[in-house]
Amino acid sequence: MVLGIAGLLLLVPAVETCTPARWRDAAPESLDLLRGTPINCLLVEPSAESADLFRAARERGLLAMAVIRGADTAAAARALEAGAEGIAAEGPRSEALARLAQERGKPFVQIVPRRELRLEPGVRVLATHEGLWAGVRIEKDQTKAQPTGGPWIETNSGFLKFLRAAAPAGAAVWMAHPAPAEPQPASRYVQAIADAAICGAKWVLDFDPDFWKRVRAGEPKGRRDWARVMNALRFFQDLEPVRWQDGSSLAAVIDGQSGGLVSGGLVDMITAKHIPLRAVPPQALPRLSGEIHTLLAIEPGRLTAEQREAARAVARRGATLVNGPAGWKLEPPPPGKFTYSDEQVKQLDQIWREVNSIIGRRNYGVRVFGAPGMLSTLKKSPDGRHLAVIFVNYTDYPVENVTLHFLGRVQRARVSGLRGERVLETYEVDDGTGVDLARVEDLAVVVVERADQPKR
């Protein structure tokens, strides 16, 4: 009997390896939906807590964590007694709940406002509940334009790109903002998953009541939508390039005070133009390696003397060092806000024009043409032999006739998506190699093998 229990416990995943989902259904049989899916961790809402649900989760090898708000240690203790395997504390940081989990030897995740994230060694999961619902912003039945000129895409990717770069080694990054209460098409859930995944993070799955009702009732459309969302989860779980490092030769120095914790900032404005970018926390400047053509230090006044010298050392290796205007800075939004005000966006627009005039026409690994309503990110394999461009379509219609120009010679190219994989034809262009995508529906990943010897 002891061996059986030990074997069962081995099936419960470590929290930093989890694919998480919020769970609002108290019925143990609701967990049958998870068979064959990547979901292996449940953040069980108080309304769904029960000994039967926790027992069923444990029997299936799922890590079931009780969601606790308001530093309620009594509620946390009751949930653990009922069989919860861990605590997910959502709201302001709670040291009392952290101590309780440590005393009980249980996994613990703090789901906090962005400003309360602690980028310190030993953290297993960095999680926040402050996020945007991914998609193209529509205002008064019209698509809103952003300062870059393209459709305004609601995305957490700039923030997540920074957080992934600043996170301690081995830490997972979770975007745990709830889904809207209004009915959403399945495509919006795919976008939310992909918006986090392209930055090496995970969106904590959550569903609007109408979506969940259709799924639980077994309606044909509900089954199709569920399968579509699970296929997207599975796709990114199996996609090796999401674990590669950003492959751009453009790097931007950014921290929590200079916009790293904000959505809709300069990083998002650059990537909205399909210009690949590496986010570099200031403390990482002395260790910055790889091929860097341009280094942006938008707020150099925030850097220490050592960090400014490290930036100059990158320039001495051949990079162009671009400093922001002397004395220019943009204060973070007030507590409770994680996007800039309209007035601050106007300030960003001013510096964006200067930055874009410097970087807008250069190829930092790949240039993308004809991809409105989409975002892309460039990844490089550890050995430097392969590059991957991951596209996410934030519209609800296919985008056609997308062109990519890779810097340097490419000898093989292929594209994969939710509907399979195929080989792409390559052709010469002025600065390297071109490939064309006829159509992108939800997402697409283009992987190329470089013919040139990668620089070390």
C-alpha positions in Angstrom: 0.0 0.0 0.0 2.8 2.4 0.8 4.5 1.7 -2.5 1.2 2.4 -4.3 0.8 5.8 -2.7 4.5 6.7 -3.4 4.0 5.7 -7.0 0.9 7.9 -7.2 2.6 10.9 -5.7 5.3 10.7 -8.3 2.7 11.5 -10.9 2.0 14.9 -9.4 4.1 17.4 -11.4 6.4 20.0 -9.9 4.7 23.4 -9.9 7.3 25.0 -12.2 6.7 22.4 -14.9 2.9 22.7 -14.8 0.4 23.6 -17.5 -2.1 25.3 -15.3 -5.9 26.0 -15.5 -8.4 27.7 -13.2 -11.0 25.3 -12.1 -14.5 26.5 -11.2 -16.4 23.2 -11.4 -16.8 21.3 -8.2 -18.0 18.0 -9.9 -15.2 15.4 -9.8 -16.4 14.1 -13.2 -15.5 17.5 -14.8 -11.9 16.3 -14.6 -12.7 13.7 -17.3 -12.3 16.6 -19.8 -8.6 16.7 -19.0 -7.8 13.2 -20.2 -5.2 13.4 -23.0 -4.7 17.1 -22.5 -1.5 18.9 -21.4 -3.3 20.4 -18.3 -1.8 19.0 -15.2 -2.3 21.7 -12.6 -5.6 23.1 -11.3 -6.0 26.5 -9.5 -9.3 25.5 -7.8 -11.5 28.5 -7.0 -13.2 28.6 -3.6 -16.6 27.8 -5.1 -15.3 24.5 -6.5 -13.3 23.3 -3.4 -14.3 19.9 -2.1 -12.6 16.8 -0.7 -14.1 14.8 -3.6 -12.6 17.1 -6.3 -9.2 17.2 -4.6 -9.3 13.4 -4.3 -10.2 12.9 -8.0 -7.5 15.3 -9.0 -4.9 13.4 -7.0 -6.0 10.1 -8.5 -5.4 11.6 -11.9 -2.0 12.9 -11.1 -3.1 16.5 -11.2 -1.6 19.1 -8.9 -4.7 20.8 -7.4 -3.9 24.1 -5.6 -6.5 26.1 -3.7 -6.9 29.7 -4.8 -6.8 31.9 -1.6 -7.5 35.6 -1.6 -7.1 38.2 1.2 -4.3 36.4 3.1 -7.0 34.1 4.6 -4.8 31.5 6.4 -7.9 29.9 7.9 -9.4 29.3 4.5 -6.0 28.0 3.3 -5.7 25.6 6.2 -9.3 24.2 5.5 -8.4 23.7 1.8 -5.3 21.8 2.7 -7.2 19.6 5.2 -9.8 18.9 2.4 -7.0 17.6 0.2 -5.5 20.5 -1.7 -1.9 19.8 -2.7 -0.8 23.5 -2.6 -1.8 27.1 -2.3 -2.2 29.8 -5.0 -2.4 33.1 -3.2 -4.0 35.7 -5.5 -3.8 39.4 -4.6 -1.3 41.4 -2.7 1.7 39.4 -1.5 1.1 37.4 1.6 4.0 36.3 3.8 1.5 34.5 6.1 0.3 32.2 3.4 3.8 31.6 2.2 4.8 30.5 5.8 1.8 28.2 6.0 2.6 26.5 2.8 6.2 26.1 3.9 5.2 24.7 7.2 3.0 22.1 5.5 5.5 21.3 2.9 3.1 22.3 0.1 3.8 24.0 -3.3 3.0 27.7 -3.2 2.5 30.3 -5.9 2.0 34.0 -5.4 -0.3 35.5 -8.1 0.4 39.2 -7.5 0.1 42.6 -9.1 3.0 43.2 -11.6 4.7 45.7 -9.3 5.0 43.0 -6.5 6.8 40.4 -8.6 10.1 39.5 -7.0 12.8 38.6 -9.5 15.0 36.8 -6.9 16.8 33.4 -6.9 14.8 30.5 -5.7 11.4 31.6 -7.0 9.7 28.7 -8.8 6.9 30.5 -10.4 6.4 34.2 -11.3 2.7 34.8 -11.7 0.5 37.9 -12.1 -3.2 38.4 -12.4 -2.8 41.7 -14.2 -3.0 41.1 -17.9 -4.8 42.1 -21.1 -7.2 39.9 -23.0 -5.3 39.2 -26.2 -6.8 40.4 -29.5 -7.2 43.4 -31.8 -8.8 46.3 -29.9 -12.1 47.4 -31.3 -13.7 50.7 -30.2 -17.1 51.7 -31.3 -17.2 49.0 -34.0 -13.9 50.3 -35.4 -10.4 48.9 -35.2 -8.2 51.2 -33.1 -4.8 52.2 -34.6 -1.6 52.3 -32.5 1.2 54.9 -32.8 3.1 52.5 -35.1 0.2 52.8 -37.6 -1.0 49.2 -37.5 -4.0 47.7 -35.7 -3.8 48.1 -31.9 -3.2 44.6 -30.6 -4.0 44.0 -26.9 -1.0 41.9 -25.9 1.0 41.0 -22.8 4.0 39.9 -24.9 6.3 42.9 -24.3 5.9 42.6 -20.5 6.3 38.8 -20.7 9.4 39.2 -22.9 11.0 41.3 -20.2 9.8 39.1 -17.4 11.2 36.0 -19.1 14.6 37.7 -19.6 14.7 38.9 -16.0 13.4 35.7 -14.3 15.7 33.5 -12.2 17.0 30.4 -14.0 14.4 27.6 -13.9 11.5 29.8 -12.9 8.2 29.5 -14.7 6.2 32.5 -15.8 2.4 32.5 -15.6 -0.1 35.0 -16.9 -3.1 34.4 -14.7 -5.6 37.0 -15.7 -9.2 35.7 -15.8 -11.2 35.4 -19.1 -13.9 38.0 -19.7 -17.4 37.1 -18.4 -18.8 37.8 -21.9 -19.0 34.9 -24.4 -15.8 34.5 -26.4 -15.0 32.5 -29.6 -12.5 29.7 -29.4 -10.1 31.8 -31.4 -9.7 34.2 -28.5 -8.5 31.4 -26.2 -6.0 30.3 -28.8 -4.7 33.9 -29.0 -4.4 34.1 -25.2 -2.5 30.8 -25.0 -0.2 31.9 -27.9 0.3 35.4 -26.6 2.0 34.0 -23.6 3.7 31.0 -25.2 5.7 33.0 -27.8 7.5 34.6 -24.8 8.2 31.3 -23.0 5.3 31.8 -20.6 2.0 30.1 -19.9 -1.5 31.6 -19.7 -3.5 30.0 -16.9 -6.5 28.7 -18.8 -9.8 30.2 -17.8 -13.2 30.1 -19.7 -16.2 32.3 -19.8 -19.4 30.8 -18.3 -21.1 30.3 -21.7 -18.1 28.5 -23.2 -17.8 26.2 -20.1 -21.5 25.5 -20.1 -21.4 24.3 -23.8 -18.3 22.2 -23.1 -19.8 20.5 -20.0 -23.1 19.9 -21.8 -21.2 18.0 -24.5 -22.7 20.2 -27.3 -21.1 19.6 -30.6 -19.8 23.1 -30.9 -18.6 23.0 -27.3 -16.6 19.8 -28.1 -15.1 21.3 -31.2 -14.1 24.5 -29.4 -12.6 22.5 -26.5 -10.6 20.4 -29.0 -9.3 23.5 -30.8 -8.1 25.1 -27.5 -6.5 21.9 -26.3 -4.8 21.4 -29.7 -3.2 24.9 -29.3 -2.0 24.0 -25.8 -0.5 20.7 -27.1 1.1 22.5 -30.1 3.0 24.9 -27.9 3.9 22.2 -25.3 5.6 20.2 -28.1 7.1 23.2 -29.9 10.8 23.3 -29.2 11.5 26.8 -30.5 9.4 28.4 -27.7 12.2 27.3 -25.4 15.0 28.9 -27.5 16.4 32.3 -26.8 15.3 35.4 -28.6 17.4 35.6 -31.8 17.5 39.3 -32.7 20.6 41.4 -33.0 18.6 44.3 -31.6 18.6 44.5 -27.8 16.8 47.0 -25.6 17.9 47.7 -22.0 14.8 47.7 -19.9 13.8 47.2 -16.3 10.7 47.5 -14.1 11.1 51.2 -13.8 11.6 51.9 -17.5 8.6 50.1 -18.8 9.3 46.4 -18.4 6.2 45.8 -16.2 3.9 47.8 -18.6 1.9 46.6 -21.5 1.8 48.8 -24.6 5.2 50.3 -24.0 8.2 50.7 -26.4 8.9 47.0 -26.6 5.4 46.3 -27.8 5.6 49.2 -30.2 8.8 47.8 -31.7 7.5 44.2 -32.0 4.2 45.5 -33.5 6.4 46.5 -36.5 7.7 42.9 -36.7 11.1 44.1 -35.7 12.6 41.3 -33.6 14.0 42.3 -30.2 15.9 41.0 -27.2 14.9 42.5 -23.8 18.0 42.9 -21.6 17.7 43.8 -17.9 20.4 46.3 -16.9 22.0 43.8 -14.5 22.5 41.4 -17.5 24.5 43.9 -19.5 27.9 42.7 -18.3 27.0 39.2 -19.4 25.4 40.2 -22.7 26.6 37.8 -25.5 25.8 36.9 -29.0 25.7 39.1 -32.1 24.4 42.6 -31.3 24.1 45.2 -34.0 22.1 47.8 -32.1 21.7 48.4 -28.3 18.9 50.7 -27.2 19.3 52.4 -23.8 16.2 54.5 -23.7 16.6 55.7 -20.2 20.4 55.7 -19.6 20.0 57.9 -16.5 18.7 54.8 -14.7 21.8 52.8 -15.3 24.6 52.5 -12.8 28.2 53.4 -13.7 29.0 49.7 -14.1 26.0 49.1 -16.4 26.8 52.2 -18.5 30.4 50.9 -19.0 29.0 47.4 -19.9 26.8 49.1 -22.6 29.9 51.0 -23.9 31.8 47.6 -24.0 29.0 46.2 -26.3 29.5 49.3 -28.5 33.3 48.7 -28.7 32.5 45.2 -30.0 30.8 46.8 -33.0 27.3 47.5 -31.9 25.6 50.9 -32.4 24.7 52.3 -29.0 21.5 54.4 -29.1 20.8 56.4 -26.0 17.5 58.1 -25.3 17.3 61.9 -25.0 19.2 63.3 -22.0 16.9 63.4 -19.0 14.0 61.6 -20.8 12.0 59.2 -18.7 8.5 58.0 -18.5 7.1 57.2 -15.0 5.4 53.9 -14.5 1.6 53.9 -14.2 0.1 54.3 -10.7 -0.6 51.2 -8.6 -3.4 49.1 -10.0 -2.6 50.2 -13.6 -0.3 48.3 -16.0 -0.9 50.3 -19.2 0.1 53.9 -20.0 -2.4 56.7 -20.1 -3.3 58.3 -23.4 -1.0 61.2 -22.5 1.9 58.9 -21.8 1.2 57.1 -25.1 1.7 60.5 -26.8 5.0 60.9 -25.1 6.0 57.4 -26.2 5.0 58.3 -29.8 7.6 61.1 -29.8 10.5 58.9 -28.8 9.1 56.1 -31.0 9.6 58.3 -34.1 13.3 58.7 -33.3 13.8 55.0 -32.5 12.0 53.9 -35.6 14.1 56.2 -37.8 17.2 54.3 -36.5 16.0 50.7 -36.5 13.1 50.7 -38.9 14.9 49.7 -42.1 17.6 47.3 -40.8 17.3 43.5 -40.8 17.9 42.2 -37.3 17.6 38.6 -38.3 14.3 38.6 -40.2 12.1 41.2 -41.8 8.3 40.5 -42.1 6.0 42.0 -44.7 2.2 41.8 -45.1 1.3 40.7 -41.6 -1.4 43.1 -40.3 -3.1 42.1 -37.1 -0.3 39.7 -36.2 2.8 39.7 -34.0 5.9 37.7 -34.5 9.0 36.7 -32.5 12.4 35.5 -33.7 14.0 32.6 -31.8 17.5 31.0 -32.3 18.5 27.4 -31.5 21.2 26.9 -28.9 23.7 25.8 -31.6 22.8 28.8 -33.8 22.0 26.6 -36.8 18.3 27.2 -36.8 16.0 30.3 -36.6 12.3 30.2 -35.9 9.7 32.9 -36.5 6.5 32.3 -34.5 3.4 34.2 -35.7 0.2 34.8 -33.7 -2.8 36.0 -35.6 -4.9 38.3 -33.3 -7.6 38.8 -35.8 -10.6 36.5 -36.4 -9.8 36.0 -40.1 -6.9 34.4 -42.0 -4.0 36.7 -43.0 -2.7 35.9 -46.5 0.5 36.5 -48.5 3.0 37.0 -45.7 6.7 37.4 -46.8 9.8 36.9 -44.6 13.4 38.0 -45.5 16.0 36.2 -43.4 19.4 37.7 -43.0 22.0 35.5 -44.7 21.6 32.3 -46.6 19.0 29.7 -45.7 19.2 26.2 -47.1 15.9 24.7 -45.8 12.6 26.1 -44.5 9.4 24.6 -43.2 6.2 25.9 -41.7 4.0 24.2 -39.1 0.7 25.1 -37.5 -2.4 23.5 -35.9 -3.1 21.8 -39.3 0.2 20.2 -39.9 3.6 20.9 -41.4 5.0 21.5 -44.9 8.2 22.5 -46.7 8.6 26.1 -48.0 10.4 27.2 -51.1 13.3 29.7 -50.6 14.6 32.3 -52.9 17.4 34.9 -52.9 16.7 38.5 -51.8 19.1 41.5 -51.4 20.0 40.8 -47.8 19.6 37.0 -47.7 16.8 34.6 -48.2 13.1 35.0 -48.7 10.2 32.7 -48.0 6.4 33.2 -48.5 3.4 32.1 -46.4 0.2 31.8 -48.4 -2.0 31.9 -45.3 -1.9 32.2 -41.5 -5.0 31.2 -39.6 -4.4 31.0 -35.9 -0.7 30.7 -35.7 2.3 29.6 -37.7 6.0 28.7 -37.0 8.6 29.0 -39.7 11.8 27.2 -39.0 14.9 27.6 -41.2 18.3 26.1 -41.2 21.0 28.5 -41.8 23.6 27.8 -44.5 26.0 30.4 -43.1 28.3 29.4 -40.3 26.7 31.0 -37.2 28.9 33.4 -35.3 29.9 32.4 -31.8 
